[in-house]
Every structure is written in structure tokens, then in C-alpha cells.
Amino acid sequence: MTAATRALVRQRADSRCEYCQTHQDDSPLAALHIEHIRPLKHGGSDDDSNLCLA
């Protein structure tokens, strides 16, 4: 996964968890990270449409 893809996902999510909508600034002890919606081992890809900030 490229740095540009990571930046795109963070920007798209507005630095919020895409599950609970908590902003990164409101959760200083738990850094948000990029994760696959459909895991690679189950046929997912690194395409930005299969990635979310969590």
C-alpha cells in the first residue's frame, strides 16, 4: 500500500474512524490505522475502495 493511498483514505475519512466516527484527535491513546474491509487472504485488495480508517 502506497503512502498516497494511505493519505487518500485518511482524507476521505476526515481522520475519523469509519465505524464509530470518533475523530483521531478525540482518541489520543488509540491511533487510527488503515485496514482492509475484505481481508487480502479472502480475496480483498489494496484498492482504496477496500480500505477504511479504523
BAGU-785440 format. One record per atom (N, C-alpha, C, CB): atom name; residue number from 1; z negated, y, x. Coordinates in Angstrom, 1 decimal. Glycine has a CB too. Layout:
// BAGU-785440
   at     i        Z        Y        X
   CA   NUM        Z        Y        X
...
END
This chain:
// BAGU-785440
   at     i        Z        Y        X
    N     1      0.0     -1.2      0.9
   CA     1      0.0      0.0      0.0
    C     1      0.0      1.2      0.9
   CB     1     -1.2      0.0     -1.0
    N     2      0.9      2.2      0.6
   CA     2      1.0      3.3      1.5
    C     2      0.0      4.4      1.1
   CB     2      2.4      3.9      1.4
    N     3     -0.2      5.3      2.0
   CA     3     -1.1      6.5      1.8
    C     3     -0.6      7.3      0.6
   CB     3     -1.3      7.3      3.0
    N     4      0.8      7.4      0.5
   CA     4      1.4      8.2     -0.6
    C     4      1.1      7.6     -1.9
   CB     4      2.9      8.3     -0.3
    N     5      1.1      6.2     -2.0
   CA     5      0.8      5.5     -3.2
    C     5     -0.6      5.8     -3.6
   CB     5      1.2      4.0     -3.1
    N     6     -1.5      5.7     -2.6
   CA     6     -2.9      5.9     -2.9
    C     6     -3.2      7.3     -3.5
   CB     6     -3.8      5.7     -1.6
    N     7     -2.5      8.3     -2.8
   CA     7     -2.6      9.7     -3.3
    C     7     -2.1      9.9     -4.7
   CB     7     -1.9     10.6     -2.3
    N     8     -1.0      9.2     -5.0
   CA     8     -0.4      9.3     -6.3
    C     8     -1.3      8.8     -7.4
   CB     8      0.9      8.5     -6.4
    N     9     -2.0      7.6     -7.1
   CA     9     -2.9      7.0     -8.1
    C     9     -4.1      7.9     -8.3
   CB     9     -3.3      5.6     -7.6
    N    10     -4.7      8.4     -7.2
   CA    10     -5.8      9.3     -7.3
    C    10     -5.5     10.6     -8.1
   CB    10     -6.4      9.7     -5.9
    N    11     -4.3     11.1     -7.8
   CA    11     -3.9     12.4     -8.5
    C    11     -3.6     12.1    -10.0
   CB    11     -2.6     12.9     -7.9
    N    12     -3.0     11.0    -10.3
   CA    12     -2.7     10.6    -11.7
    C    12     -4.0     10.4    -12.5
   CB    12     -1.9      9.3    -11.7
    N    13     -5.0      9.8    -11.8
   CA    13     -6.3      9.6    -12.5
    C    13     -7.2     10.8    -12.5
   CB    13     -7.0      8.4    -11.8
    N    14     -6.8     11.9    -11.8
   CA    14     -7.6     13.1    -11.7
    C    14     -8.9     12.8    -11.1
   CB    14     -7.8     13.8    -13.1
    N    15     -9.0     11.9    -10.1
   CA    15    -10.2     11.5     -9.4
    C    15    -11.3     11.0    -10.4
   CB    15    -10.8     12.7     -8.6
    N    16    -10.8     10.3    -11.4
   CA    16    -11.7      9.7    -12.4
    C    16    -11.5      8.2    -12.5
   CB    16    -11.6     10.3    -13.8
    N    17    -12.6      7.5    -12.7
   CA    17    -12.4      6.0    -12.9
    C    17    -11.5      5.9    -14.2
   CB    17    -13.8      5.3    -13.1
    N    18    -10.5      5.0    -14.1
   CA    18     -9.6      4.9    -15.2
    C    18    -10.2      4.0    -16.3
   CB    18     -8.3      4.3    -14.7
    N    19    -11.4      3.4    -16.0
   CA    19    -12.0      2.6    -17.1
    C    19    -13.1      3.4    -17.8
   CB    19    -12.7      1.3    -16.4
    N    20    -14.0      4.0    -17.1
   CA    20    -15.1      4.7    -17.8
    C    20    -15.0      6.2    -17.7
   CB    20    -16.4      4.4    -17.1
    N    21    -13.9      6.8    -17.0
   CA    21    -13.6      8.2    -17.0
    C    21    -14.7      9.0    -16.2
   CB    21    -13.5      8.7    -18.3
    N    22    -15.6      8.4    -15.4
   CA    22    -16.5      9.1    -14.6
    C    22    -15.8      9.7    -13.4
   CB    22    -17.6      8.2    -14.1
    N    23    -16.0     11.0    -13.2
   CA    23    -15.3     11.7    -12.1
    C    23    -16.0     11.3    -10.8
   CB    23    -15.4     13.2    -12.3
    N    24    -15.2     11.3     -9.7
   CA    24    -15.8     10.9     -8.4
    C    24    -17.0     11.8     -8.0
   CB    24    -14.7     11.0     -7.3
    N    25    -16.9     13.1     -8.3
   CA    25    -18.0     14.0     -8.0
    C    25    -19.3     13.6     -8.7
   CB    25    -17.6     15.4     -8.3
    N    26    -19.2     13.0     -9.8
   CA    26    -20.4     12.6    -10.6
    C    26    -20.9     11.2    -10.2
   CB    26    -20.1     12.6    -12.1
    N    27    -20.3     10.6     -9.2
   CA    27    -20.7      9.3     -8.8
    C    27    -20.7      9.2     -7.2
   CB    27    -19.8      8.2     -9.4
    N    28    -21.6     10.0     -6.6
   CA    28    -21.5     10.1     -5.1
    C    28    -21.9      8.8     -4.4
   CB    28    -22.4     11.2     -4.6
    N    29    -22.7      8.0     -5.0
   CA    29    -23.1      6.7     -4.3
    C    29    -22.1      5.6     -4.5
   CB    29    -24.4      6.3     -4.9
    N    30    -21.2      5.7     -5.4
   CA    30    -20.2      4.7     -5.6
    C    30    -18.8      5.3     -5.4
   CB    30    -20.3      4.0     -7.0
    N    31    -18.2      5.1     -4.3
   CA    31    -16.8      5.6     -4.1
    C    31    -15.8      4.9     -4.9
   CB    31    -16.5      5.6     -2.6
    N    32    -15.0      5.7     -5.6
   CA    32    -13.9      5.1     -6.4
    C    32    -12.8      4.5     -5.4
   CB    32    -13.2      6.1     -7.3
    N    33    -12.2      3.5     -5.8
   CA    33    -11.2      2.8     -4.9
    C    33    -10.0      2.4     -5.8
   CB    33    -11.8      1.6     -4.2
    N    34     -8.9      2.1     -5.1
   CA    34     -7.7      1.7     -5.8
    C    34     -7.8      0.2     -6.0
   CB    34     -6.4      2.1     -5.0
    N    35     -7.5     -0.3     -7.2
   CA    35     -7.5     -1.7     -7.4
    C    35     -6.3     -2.1     -8.2
   CB    35     -8.8     -2.2     -8.2
    N    36     -5.9     -3.4     -8.1
   CA    36     -4.8     -3.9     -8.9
    C    36     -5.2     -4.3    -10.3
   CB    36     -4.2     -5.2     -8.2
    N    37     -4.4     -3.9    -11.3
   CA    37     -4.7     -4.3    -12.7
    C    37     -4.4     -5.8    -12.8
   CB    37     -3.8     -3.4    -13.6
    N    38     -3.2     -6.2    -12.4
   CA    38     -2.9     -7.6    -12.3
    C    38     -2.9     -8.0    -10.9
   CB    38     -1.5     -7.9    -13.0
    N    39     -3.9     -8.9    -10.5
   CA    39     -4.0     -9.2     -9.1
    C    39     -2.7     -9.8     -8.4
   CB    39     -5.1    -10.3     -8.9
    N    40     -2.6     -9.5     -7.1
   CA    40     -1.4    -10.0     -6.4
    C    40     -1.3    -11.5     -6.5
   CB    40     -1.6     -9.6     -4.9
    N    41     -2.4    -12.2     -6.4
   CA    41     -2.4    -13.7     -6.5
    C    41     -1.9    -14.2     -7.9
   CB    41     -3.7    -14.3     -6.1
    N    42     -1.9    -13.3     -8.9
   CA    42     -1.4    -13.7    -10.2
    C    42     -0.1    -13.1    -10.6
   CB    42     -2.5    -13.4    -11.2
    N    43      0.6    -12.7     -9.5
   CA    43      2.0    -12.1     -9.8
    C    43      2.0    -10.6     -9.8
   CB    43      2.5    -12.7    -11.0
    N    44      0.9     -9.9     -9.6
   CA    44      0.9     -8.4     -9.6
    C    44      1.6     -7.9     -8.4
   CB    44     -0.5     -7.9     -9.7
    N    45      1.8     -6.6     -8.4
   CA    45      2.5     -6.0     -7.2
    C    45      1.7     -4.7     -6.8
   CB    45      3.9     -5.6     -7.6
    N    46      2.2     -4.1     -5.7
   CA    46      1.6     -2.9     -5.2
    C    46      2.3     -1.7     -5.8
   CB    46      1.7     -2.8     -3.7
    N    47      3.1     -1.9     -6.9
   CA    47      3.7     -0.8     -7.6
    C    47      2.7      0.1     -8.2
   CB    47      4.8     -1.3     -8.6
    N    48      2.9      1.4     -8.2
   CA    48      1.8      2.3     -8.8
    C    48      1.5      2.0    -10.2
   CB    48      2.2      3.7     -8.6
    N    49      2.4      1.4    -11.0
   CA    49      2.1      1.1    -12.4
    C    49      1.1     -0.1    -12.5
   CB    49      3.4      0.8    -13.1
    N    50      0.9     -0.8    -11.4
   CA    50     -0.1     -1.9    -11.4
    C    50     -1.4     -1.5    -10.7
   CB    50      0.6     -3.1    -10.8
    N    51     -1.6     -0.3    -10.4
   CA    51     -2.7      0.2     -9.7
    C    51     -3.5      1.2    -10.5
   CB    51     -2.3      0.9     -8.3
    N    52     -4.9      1.1    -10.3
   CA    52     -5.7      2.1    -11.0
    C    52     -6.9      2.5    -10.1
   CB    52     -6.2      1.5    -12.3
    N    53     -7.5      3.6    -10.4
   CA    53     -8.6      4.1     -9.7
    C    53     -9.8      3.6    -10.4
   CB    53     -8.6      5.6     -9.6
    N    54    -10.7      2.9     -9.7
   CA    54    -11.9      2.3    -10.3
    C    54    -13.1      2.5     -9.5
   CB    54    -11.7      0.8    -10.7
END
